[in-house]
Each structure stands twice: as structure tokens, then as C-alpha cells.
């Protein structure tokens, strides 16, 4: 195995391996720099906007509905577990 240079210089020492002497038939593709306008800003999801709304009524309705949904899922999971336990 080859030893890594301690100076952090990772340039190719063998001139036969330079990109100009490459035998690859695939042409090199030049990437264009991306502009600021091409970068898309991620939109917040509906639930995230609902959770962090500046209106207390909207935030309160989110908290209440999430609590109700959690209770319904816990009860449903318990019933499913009980049925699977009884019908083994």
C-alpha cells in the first residue's frame, strides 16, 4: 500500500496520470456554477406552519387535535394488540 503524504498535498506525482493524458473516451463535462436564484427554499409543511402559527387559536387547535389523534391511536393500538393476543 502507498503511504499518504503528511503535508496534505494530494497532487498526482506521476505525469502519466494527469487528466490531459487520460485514455478515457468519455468527454469531461463542465459543470456550470449554480446561481442563487436556482437554489430552492424549502417550504414549511402545513403541519409545521400550523404548529408555529403566530395566532394562539390556530396553535391551540393544533395542540388539541394532535392530542385527540394521539389518544385515538393509542386506544386503537391497544385494541389491535388485545385482539391479536386473544386470537393466537
Number of C-alpha atoms within 10 A of each C-alpha: 3 4 5 9 9 7 6 7 8 9 8 10 8 7 9 10 11 11 11 8 9 10 8 8 6 7 6 8 6 6 6 6 6 8 7 7 7 7 8 7 7 6 8 9 9 8 10 11 13 17 17 12 14 10 10 11 10 14 15 14 13 18 14 11 11 12 12 12 12 12 12 12 12 12 12 12 12 12 12 12 11 11 11 10 9 8 6 5
